[in-house]
Amino acid sequence: MLEIADVVQEGKSQKSFFFRHSIDSKPGQFIMVWLPSVDEKPMAVSYRSKNEFAFTSQAIGIFTNALDRLKKGDKLGIRGPYGNSFSLKNNSCVVAGGVGISSVSTLIDSLKNPLIIYGARSKENLIYMKRYEDKKMIIATDDGSFGRKGFTTDALDELLSTKKIKIVYTCGPEIMMKKIFEICRKHKVELEASLERYMACGFGICGKCMINDRICCIDGPIFNSKQLNQMPDFGNFARLKSGRKVTLKEYHSVH
Ligand SMILES: Cc1cc2nc3c(=O)[nH]c(=O)nc-3n(C[C@H](O)[C@H](O)[C@H](O)COP(=O)(O)OP(=O)(O)OC[C@H]3O[C@@H](n4cnc5c(N)ncnc54)[C@H](O)[C@@H]3O)c2cc1C
């Protein structure tokens, strides 16, 4: 159980919860966050320094709305870090969608001069703008309220047509990541994507987060293009808490 040392409002419905505690996590790894008598859910480590770490949560349902009401001094159960981590290769481009940027933020902090393409529905959902103001960023919003009007995928396709990039790292809506997978295949560029599947244990024993023959919480959540190529569920299907396999559309509509 750790005490919340600080709460930072990052965006309209996104908050970062800081803990004065060291954590031995690598870029892309996640923790299981427990709010007693509410639930326990996976969250990426979004800030990490010697004696401090944080996660950033977007309020969308019962658990994340309960988190949203927490204050400095309140306590949360934290276990982890879990999962694999991103490789750290130079000459890279990081593509993030919505709150998915919280899963690639410690990666951005670890890479040398990554190019960043970041998209969100609208300006008020863009987070970490001050944090990355010194980075090379292309911003895209669906409604054109900030940056270019359009999708991250269009920006990436243009970029890879004009610039030699070694690897693309991505996290965000799976429909976006599937498109990025196809764009990277077209331009013969490596890809690593951080996937989201329903997780309960977080360390490979409950089997809830299966995606094809992979256990997302230990084989992933980061998968490279070769692995994604062998995962027909990627971009198509996911399993509900019950284990029932449904389309991604239905998966995200279930609260
Ligand atoms: C590895 C990983 C890292 C994540 N990192 C972050 C992060 O940094 N910030 C953030 O805001 N969100 C993150 N998420 C998603 C976060 O876990 C869900 O948004 C949260 O669980 C929603 O719970 P809820 O009760 O508020 O909403 P609900 O209404 O219960 O669910 C809303 C949606 O959240 C997803 N979800 C619900 N429960 C789970 C679960 N146990 N495991 C995975 N997905 C679930 C489903 O897609 C569901 O449609 C991450 C998920 C995974 C798997």
The ligand as an SDF file (V2000), in Angstrom:
LIG
                    3D

 53 58  0  0  0  0  0  0  0  0999 V2000
   -1.1050   -3.4180  -19.9020 C   0  0  0  0  0  0  0  0  0  0  0  0
   -2.1580   -2.3380  -19.7500 C   0  0  0  0  0  0  0  0  0  0  0  0
   -1.7600   -1.0340  -19.4280 C   0  0  0  0  0  0  0  0  0  0  0  0
   -2.7480   -0.0330  -19.2720 C   0  0  0  0  0  0  0  0  0  0  0  0
   -2.3270    1.2290  -18.9570 N   0  0  0  0  0  0  0  0  0  0  0  0
   -3.2590    2.1950  -18.7970 C   0  0  0  0  0  0  0  0  0  0  0  0
   -2.8430    3.5290  -18.4500 C   0  0  0  0  0  0  0  0  0  0  0  0
   -1.6540    3.8210  -18.2740 O   0  0  0  0  0  0  0  0  0  0  0  0
   -3.8170    4.4760  -18.3000 N   0  0  0  0  0  0  0  0  0  0  0  0
   -5.1560    4.1860  -18.4750 C   0  0  0  0  0  0  0  0  0  0  0  0
   -6.0080    5.0940  -18.3330 O   0  0  0  0  0  0  0  0  0  0  0  0
   -5.5780    2.9140  -18.8340 N   0  0  0  0  0  0  0  0  0  0  0  0
   -4.6570    1.9410  -18.9690 C   0  0  0  0  0  0  0  0  0  0  0  0
   -5.0690    0.6660  -19.2770 N   0  0  0  0  0  0  0  0  0  0  0  0
   -6.5330    0.3990  -19.4100 C   0  0  0  0  0  0  0  0  0  0  0  0
   -7.1600    0.3430  -18.0130 C   0  0  0  0  0  0  0  0  0  0  0  0
   -6.7380   -0.8150  -17.3540 O   0  0  0  0  0  0  0  0  0  0  0  0
   -8.6920    0.3690  -18.1950 C   0  0  0  0  0  0  0  0  0  0  0  0
   -9.0280    1.5920  -18.7470 O   0  0  0  0  0  0  0  0  0  0  0  0
   -9.3970    0.2220  -16.8680 C   0  0  0  0  0  0  0  0  0  0  0  0
   -9.2040   -1.0710  -16.4750 O   0  0  0  0  0  0  0  0  0  0  0  0
  -10.8420    0.5650  -17.0150 C   0  0  0  0  0  0  0  0  0  0  0  0
  -11.5410    0.1380  -15.8470 O   0  0  0  0  0  0  0  0  0  0  0  0
  -12.9110    0.8940  -15.4510 P   0  0  0  0  0  0  0  0  0  0  0  0
  -13.5360    0.1400  -14.3540 O   0  0  0  0  0  0  0  0  0  0  0  0
  -12.6800    2.3300  -15.2370 O   0  0  0  0  0  0  0  0  0  0  0  0
  -13.7600    0.7880  -16.7940 O   0  0  0  0  0  0  0  0  0  0  0  0
  -14.6670   -0.3980  -17.3180 P   0  0  0  0  0  0  0  0  0  0  0  0
  -15.9610    0.2110  -17.5950 O   0  0  0  0  0  0  0  0  0  0  0  0
  -14.6000   -1.5960  -16.4730 O   0  0  0  0  0  0  0  0  0  0  0  0
  -13.8890   -0.7900  -18.6760 O   0  0  0  0  0  0  0  0  0  0  0  0
  -13.6880    0.1340  -19.7030 C   0  0  0  0  0  0  0  0  0  0  0  0
  -12.7420   -0.4980  -20.7180 C   0  0  0  0  0  0  0  0  0  0  0  0
  -11.4830   -0.6920  -20.0760 O   0  0  0  0  0  0  0  0  0  0  0  0
  -10.9320   -1.9380  -20.4450 C   0  0  0  0  0  0  0  0  0  0  0  0
  -10.7250   -2.7140  -19.2390 N   0  0  0  0  0  0  0  0  0  0  0  0
  -11.5730   -2.8710  -18.1970 C   0  0  0  0  0  0  0  0  0  0  0  0
  -11.0520   -3.6870  -17.2580 N   0  0  0  0  0  0  0  0  0  0  0  0
   -9.8360   -4.0680  -17.7280 C   0  0  0  0  0  0  0  0  0  0  0  0
   -8.8090   -4.9310  -17.2240 C   0  0  0  0  0  0  0  0  0  0  0  0
   -8.9060   -5.5650  -16.0550 N   0  0  0  0  0  0  0  0  0  0  0  0
   -7.7120   -5.0900  -17.9730 N   0  0  0  0  0  0  0  0  0  0  0  0
   -7.5750   -4.4340  -19.1430 C   0  0  0  0  0  0  0  0  0  0  0  0
   -8.5030   -3.5990  -19.6810 N   0  0  0  0  0  0  0  0  0  0  0  0
   -9.6190   -3.4300  -18.9870 C   0  0  0  0  0  0  0  0  0  0  0  0
  -11.9060   -2.5680  -21.3870 C   0  0  0  0  0  0  0  0  0  0  0  0
  -11.4810   -2.2110  -22.6920 O   0  0  0  0  0  0  0  0  0  0  0  0
  -13.2040   -1.8980  -21.1320 C   0  0  0  0  0  0  0  0  0  0  0  0
  -13.9690   -1.8030  -22.3070 O   0  0  0  0  0  0  0  0  0  0  0  0
   -4.1350   -0.3490  -19.4480 C   0  0  0  0  0  0  0  0  0  0  0  0
   -4.5300   -1.6600  -19.7700 C   0  0  0  0  0  0  0  0  0  0  0  0
   -3.5450   -2.6420  -19.9190 C   0  0  0  0  0  0  0  0  0  0  0  0
   -3.9680   -4.0460  -20.2630 C   0  0  0  0  0  0  0  0  0  0  0  0
  1  2  1  0
  2  3  1  0
  2 52  2  0
  3  4  2  0
  4  5  1  0
  4 50  1  0
  5  6  2  0
  6  7  1  0
  6 13  1  0
  7  8  2  0
  7  9  1  0
  9 10  1  0
 10 11  2  0
 10 12  1  0
 12 13  2  0
 13 14  1  0
 14 15  1  0
 14 50  1  0
 15 16  1  0
 16 17  1  0
 16 18  1  0
 18 19  1  0
 18 20  1  0
 20 21  1  0
 20 22  1  0
 22 23  1  0
 23 24  1  0
 24 25  2  0
 24 26  1  0
 24 27  1  0
 27 28  1  0
 28 29  2  0
 28 30  1  0
 28 31  1  0
 31 32  1  0
 32 33  1  0
 33 34  1  0
 33 48  1  0
 34 35  1  0
 35 36  1  0
 35 46  1  0
 36 37  1  0
 36 45  1  0
 37 38  2  0
 38 39  1  0
 39 40  1  0
 39 45  2  0
 40 41  1  0
 40 42  2  0
 42 43  1  0
 43 44  2  0
 44 45  1  0
 46 47  1  0
 46 48  1  0
 48 49  1  0
 50 51  2  0
 51 52  1  0
 52 53  1  0
M  END
$$$$
